[in-house]
Amino acid sequence: MDKELRKRVSLLNPDHFFGLGFGSGLVPIMPGTFGSLAALPILILMAYLPLSYFLMVTVISAVVGIRFCQKTSDSLKLHDHGSIVWDEIVGMMVVFIAIPITTVNLLIGFLLFRFFDILKPWPIRLFDKKVHGGLGIMLDDIVAGLIACACMHALMYSELLNLNSV
Protein backbone atom coordinates (compact mmCIF):
# COMPACT_ATOMS: atom_id res chain seq x y z
CA MET A 1 0.00 0.00 0.00
CA ASP A 2 1.45 3.35 -0.94
CA LYS A 3 1.92 6.13 1.63
CA GLU A 4 -1.06 8.18 0.45
CA LEU A 5 -3.43 5.25 0.85
CA ARG A 6 -1.86 4.27 4.17
CA LYS A 7 -2.72 7.72 5.55
CA ARG A 8 -6.43 6.98 4.95
CA VAL A 9 -6.60 4.03 7.32
CA SER A 10 -5.66 3.46 10.94
CA LEU A 11 -5.34 0.20 12.84
CA LEU A 12 -6.76 2.13 15.80
CA ASN A 13 -10.09 2.29 13.95
CA PRO A 14 -11.88 -1.03 14.68
CA ASP A 15 -13.37 -1.22 11.15
CA HIS A 16 -9.92 -0.76 9.62
CA PHE A 17 -8.23 -3.08 12.14
CA PHE A 18 -10.52 -5.95 11.18
CA GLY A 19 -10.92 -4.94 7.53
CA LEU A 20 -7.14 -5.02 7.16
CA GLY A 21 -6.98 -8.42 8.89
CA PHE A 22 -5.30 -7.21 12.10
CA GLY A 23 -2.73 -5.47 9.89
CA SER A 24 -1.88 -8.52 7.78
CA GLY A 25 -3.33 -6.80 4.71
CA LEU A 26 -0.66 -4.11 4.98
CA VAL A 27 2.08 -6.56 3.97
CA PRO A 28 3.35 -5.12 0.66
CA ILE A 29 3.35 -8.41 -1.27
CA MET A 30 0.55 -10.98 -1.48
CA PRO A 31 -1.70 -9.36 1.16
CA GLY A 32 -4.49 -11.87 0.42
CA THR A 33 -2.17 -14.74 1.20
CA PHE A 34 -1.08 -13.07 4.43
CA GLY A 35 -4.72 -12.41 5.31
CA SER A 36 -5.44 -16.11 4.78
CA LEU A 37 -2.48 -16.97 7.01
CA ALA A 38 -3.85 -14.62 9.68
CA ALA A 39 -6.91 -16.88 9.82
CA LEU A 40 -4.88 -19.91 10.95
CA PRO A 41 -4.61 -19.01 14.66
CA ILE A 42 -8.32 -18.17 14.67
CA LEU A 43 -9.12 -21.55 13.12
CA ILE A 44 -6.93 -23.36 15.64
CA LEU A 45 -8.90 -21.67 18.46
CA MET A 46 -12.21 -22.39 16.70
CA ALA A 47 -11.27 -26.10 16.57
CA TYR A 48 -12.31 -26.31 20.22
CA LEU A 49 -15.85 -25.12 19.44
CA PRO A 50 -18.79 -27.41 18.76
CA LEU A 51 -19.91 -27.23 15.11
CA SER A 52 -22.92 -25.06 15.96
CA TYR A 53 -20.68 -22.43 17.58
CA PHE A 54 -18.14 -22.71 14.75
CA LEU A 55 -20.98 -21.91 12.32
CA MET A 56 -22.24 -19.07 14.51
CA VAL A 57 -18.79 -17.44 14.71
CA THR A 58 -18.36 -17.85 10.93
CA VAL A 59 -21.75 -16.32 10.12
CA ILE A 60 -21.29 -13.42 12.54
CA SER A 61 -17.80 -12.79 11.16
CA ALA A 62 -19.22 -12.72 7.63
CA VAL A 63 -22.08 -10.37 8.51
CA VAL A 64 -19.94 -7.88 10.45
CA GLY A 65 -17.27 -8.30 7.78
CA ILE A 66 -19.56 -6.57 5.28
CA ARG A 67 -19.30 -3.45 7.44
CA PHE A 68 -15.54 -3.80 8.05
CA CYS A 69 -14.83 -4.19 4.34
CA GLN A 70 -17.23 -1.40 3.30
CA LYS A 71 -15.88 1.10 5.82
CA THR A 72 -12.26 0.29 4.96
CA SER A 73 -13.03 0.48 1.24
CA ASP A 74 -14.77 3.84 1.74
CA SER A 75 -11.78 5.21 3.67
CA LEU A 76 -9.36 4.02 0.99
CA LYS A 77 -11.71 5.37 -1.70
CA LEU A 78 -11.11 2.13 -3.62
CA HIS A 79 -13.33 -0.92 -4.07
CA ASP A 80 -11.82 -4.18 -2.82
CA HIS A 81 -8.26 -2.94 -2.43
CA GLY A 82 -5.84 -5.82 -1.88
CA SER A 83 -5.14 -4.70 1.68
CA ILE A 84 -8.73 -5.47 2.67
CA VAL A 85 -8.40 -9.09 3.82
CA TRP A 86 -11.17 -9.73 6.34
CA ASP A 87 -12.90 -11.52 3.46
CA GLU A 88 -9.96 -13.95 3.24
CA ILE A 89 -10.16 -14.63 6.97
CA VAL A 90 -13.88 -15.43 6.74
CA GLY A 91 -13.31 -17.43 3.53
CA MET A 92 -10.86 -19.59 5.44
CA MET A 93 -13.42 -20.10 8.23
CA VAL A 94 -15.88 -21.31 5.59
CA VAL A 95 -13.34 -23.80 4.21
CA PHE A 96 -13.20 -25.59 7.55
CA ILE A 97 -16.91 -26.03 8.24
CA ALA A 98 -17.21 -29.58 9.62
CA ILE A 99 -13.57 -30.32 8.75
CA PRO A 100 -11.22 -31.42 11.55
CA ILE A 101 -8.48 -28.88 12.20
CA THR A 102 -5.17 -30.69 11.71
CA THR A 103 -1.85 -29.56 10.30
CA VAL A 104 -2.44 -31.43 7.03
CA ASN A 105 -6.01 -30.13 6.73
CA LEU A 106 -4.90 -26.55 7.35
CA LEU A 107 -2.30 -26.83 4.61
CA ILE A 108 -4.64 -28.44 2.07
CA GLY A 109 -7.53 -26.11 2.92
CA PHE A 110 -5.27 -23.06 2.71
CA LEU A 111 -3.94 -24.14 -0.72
CA LEU A 112 -7.42 -24.92 -2.06
CA PHE A 113 -8.81 -21.62 -0.83
CA ARG A 114 -5.95 -19.58 -2.29
CA PHE A 115 -6.30 -21.49 -5.60
CA PHE A 116 -10.01 -20.65 -5.92
CA ASP A 117 -9.63 -17.13 -4.55
CA ILE A 118 -6.84 -16.23 -6.96
CA LEU A 119 -8.18 -17.91 -10.12
CA LYS A 120 -11.81 -17.01 -9.45
CA PRO A 121 -13.46 -19.65 -11.66
CA TRP A 122 -17.22 -19.51 -12.23
CA PRO A 123 -19.28 -18.78 -10.12
CA ILE A 124 -16.72 -16.91 -8.00
CA ARG A 125 -15.88 -14.55 -10.88
CA LEU A 126 -19.59 -13.76 -11.33
CA PHE A 127 -19.92 -12.61 -7.71
CA ASP A 128 -16.65 -10.70 -7.93
CA LYS A 129 -17.83 -8.75 -10.99
CA LYS A 130 -21.56 -8.29 -10.26
CA VAL A 131 -21.84 -7.64 -6.52
CA HIS A 132 -20.34 -4.42 -5.18
CA GLY A 133 -19.66 -2.78 -1.84
CA GLY A 134 -18.86 -4.61 1.36
CA LEU A 135 -21.14 -7.48 0.40
CA GLY A 136 -19.31 -7.93 -2.91
CA ILE A 137 -15.92 -7.86 -1.19
CA MET A 138 -17.07 -10.62 1.17
CA LEU A 139 -19.15 -12.74 -1.18
CA ASP A 140 -16.56 -13.94 -3.69
CA ASP A 141 -14.33 -15.18 -0.85
CA ILE A 142 -17.25 -16.89 0.86
CA VAL A 143 -18.05 -18.69 -2.40
CA ALA A 144 -14.36 -19.61 -2.85
CA GLY A 145 -14.44 -20.94 0.73
CA LEU A 146 -17.58 -22.98 0.02
CA ILE A 147 -16.00 -24.56 -3.06
CA ALA A 148 -12.78 -25.32 -1.17
CA CYS A 149 -14.89 -26.75 1.69
CA ALA A 150 -16.74 -29.00 -0.76
CA CYS A 151 -13.37 -30.21 -2.09
CA MET A 152 -12.17 -30.91 1.46
CA HIS A 153 -15.32 -32.92 2.20
CA ALA A 154 -14.95 -34.81 -1.09
CA LEU A 155 -11.36 -35.68 -0.20
CA MET A 156 -12.33 -36.70 3.30
CA TYR A 157 -15.30 -38.87 2.34
CA SER A 158 -13.71 -40.46 -0.70
CA GLU A 159 -10.79 -41.48 1.51
CA LEU A 160 -8.35 -40.29 -1.19
CA LEU A 161 -6.77 -38.47 1.68
CA ASN A 162 -7.17 -39.20 5.35
CA LEU A 163 -8.14 -35.74 6.53
CA ASN A 164 -8.93 -36.99 10.00
CA SER A 165 -5.31 -37.67 10.95
CA VAL A 166 -2.63 -35.24 12.03
Helices and strands as residue ranges (DSSP letters): H 3-6, H 14-19, G 21-26, H 31-46, H 51-76, H 86-95, H 103-119, H 124-130, H 133-158
